[in-house]
């Protein structure tokens, strides 16, 4: 069960990296998918496959907690 969870987690991360590479190729890398604003350089250095700015990601997490 542990190995299956680990493999699933790695598959999801690989998918996110592939999406980031496609965005880099298309010229959309570093743009938040929720706000269309630039994602901070610091966030991109720490997590280059991120799709959202910190602020928008926090909004998504708050909405998820509230069941929206």
N, C-alpha and C positions, 0 to 999 in steps of 0.2 A: 504494500500500500504506500509506503514511504517513497519508494522508487517511482511509482506511478505519479504521485503528486509532484515529485521533483522534475520528472520528465515533462509533465504538463506545464509546470511553471517555466521551464526552460523553453518549451515550444512557444508559449505566449510571449516571452521576452524576445525570442528570435523573430517572431512576427512583428513586434514593435520596432525592432532594429531595421527590418526590411522596409517597413513603412517610412521610417526616418530616412533611409537611403534613397527611397523613391522621391521623397519630398526634397531632399538635397539635389537630386538630379533635375527635378521639375522647378527648382528655385523657390520652393515654399518652406524650406527648412527654417525653423526658429520662429514660426508664426503660430500663435495660439489658435487652435481650431474652434475655440469657443468665443473669442473676442476679436480675432483677426489682428491682434496687436503683437508686437515683438515680445518674445519670451526672453527673460533676462539672460545675459551671457553666463552669469554664475550658475544658474539653473541648468543651462545647456551643457556646461562643463561637467557638472555633477551627474547629469542624467540626459545624455545626448538624444535619447529616443523619446523624450517627453513630448506629449501632444498639447499640453496646456500650460499656461502661466501658473505661478503659485496661487495667485488670487482666484483665478477661475477654478482651479483644482479644489481649493478650499470651499468654494461655493458648491461645487458638485458633491463634495463629501458632506456638507451641511444638509443639502437637499436629500441625500441618500439616508442620512440619519433620521430625517423627518418623514421619510417614506414617500417623498415626492418623485 
